[in-house]
C-alpha cells in the first residue's frame, strides 16, 4: 500500500486530538507535541509508518516514511534566527507540532506560536556609537547589550576581548 493510502487511513482513524495543555499568556488550550505524538504513534504503528522529525540545515523536518516501500511524505519549516537557546527550543517544538498537524490535516488552534512570532522579530543592531559606549563601559553594560541587541561578529569579538564575555 502506498504512503498516500496509509496516511489517508490514518486521517480516517485519528479522530479529534484532545487539547490538554493551557497557554496562560494567551488563555488558550492546545495539544502539545507529546500529546500529539502519543495519540498518533499507535496509528502510525498500525499502518507501518515511521515518524521522524530531524533538524537539518536550519530547518525542522517532519518525515512520514512507509516502512514497506520507503516512500516518504516530507514537510519542513526553516527556523528563525534566534540567539536565545530557550526560544529556539520553543520554535522547534512549535514547528514539530505544526508540521505534523499540518501533514495530517488536523485542525489546531494557535498556541505558543505567538511567542515564537515575537521571538523571530529582529533585535535592533548595535550601532558603532553603542559599541564605543560598551567598550568604555562596564561588563554589565556589555551583558545588557548582548541580551538586547544583534551584534556583528567583529563587534562581538571586541566586546569579548574587553570584557571577557
N, C-alpha and C positions, 0 to 999 in steps of 0.2 A: 504494500500500500504506500502511496506517495506521502510525502510530508504534508502536502496541502490537504489531503483527505484525512490524515491523522489530526491535524490542527483543527479541521472542521469538526471532527468527532469530539475533540476536547472542548471546543466552544459550545457544542450542544449539551455537554455534561456539566460544564463548570458552574452554572447557576449564578447566584448572587454572591459576590465576595463581601464578607462582613467587614464593616468599618469599625475596628475595635480599638483604635488609638485616637487620642484627642490632642489637637494643637491648641494650647492655651492662649497663644498670641493672637490667633485668628478665630478662636472659638468655633473650630470646625472639627469634624470627625473624618478619619481616613483609615485606609488599611495600610499598615506598614509593610515593608519589604518581607519581613519574616512571616507575617500572616499570609501575604500573597503567595510566597513560596510554599508554605505549609499546606495551603489549600490547592495549589496546582501540581505539586510534585506527584501525588498519588495518581493523578490523571495522566501526567507525562509518563510515569512508570507503566501504567496500564496500556498505553499506546506506543510504548518503546520510543519515547522522545527524550533526548538528553538536553538539559538546560545548562548553558554555560554563560557566564557574564564577566568576561575578562575586560581589563582596561589595557588598550593597546594604542600607541601613538597618540596619547592625549584624548582618547575617546572611550566612552563606556559602551561596550558592545553587549548585545543580547543575541545569543545564538540558540536556535531550536533545531537540533540535529536528529534526524531519523536514524535510529540505531541499525535498522535493517538495510538501508540504502545509502547512508551517509549524506543524503540530501539535507540542505540547510535552508532555514529562513534566518536572515540576519538583519539586525537594526543597530544603528549606532548613533550616539549623540556626542558632539565634541564638548569637552569640559571647558568651562570658562577659566580664564587665567585669574586664579585667586591665590594670594600669597599665604592665607591663613589655613593651615592643615585641617582644622576642625570644619571650616566652611567647605573645603574641598571634599572632606568625608561626607558632609551633608549633601553636597551636589551629587556625589557618586551614588549615594543611597537613593536619592530622589530620582536620578536618571535610570538606575536599575529598575526601580518600581515603574516609572513612567514607560520605559521601553517595553517591559514585559506586558504591562496592562494594555499598551497600545497594540502590540503584536497579537494579543488575544482578543482585541476588540472590546475590552472591558470598559465600562463607564466608571469614572472615578472623579471625585471632587478634588480640586487642588488643595494642597496642604502646606507642608513646609517648603514647597517650591517657592512660596512667597519670600522666604528667607534667602533662597538661592538667587532669586532675581536681584534682590538687594545686594547680595554679595558680589554679583557679577559686575556691578557698576564700577567703573574705573575710579580709583582714588586719584586725587589731584597729584600732579607731578611735582616733585621737589624742585624748586627753582634754584638758579645759581645763587641768588641772594639768600635763600633758605639754607643752602649748603654752607655758605660762608658763615651764617649765624650758628649753625650746628658745630662747625669746626672750631669756632671761637667759644662755644658754649659748653655745657656740662654733658655728662653721659646721659642724664635724664632727658635733656633736650633731644639728644640723638635717638633715644629709645622711643620718645613720643613721635618723632618724625618717621621712624621706621614703621611704627604701628599705624600711622595715618596717611602716609604719602607713598606714591610709587617713586622708586629711586632707581636711577640709571645705574648699571653695574659699576661704571667707573667712579661714580659718586659714592656708591656703597663701599667700595674698596677704601676710599679716602676716610670715610666715617669709621670703618673697621680699624684702619691703621691709627687713627687719632684716639678713638675711644675703646677699642678692643671689643666691639660688639658687631 
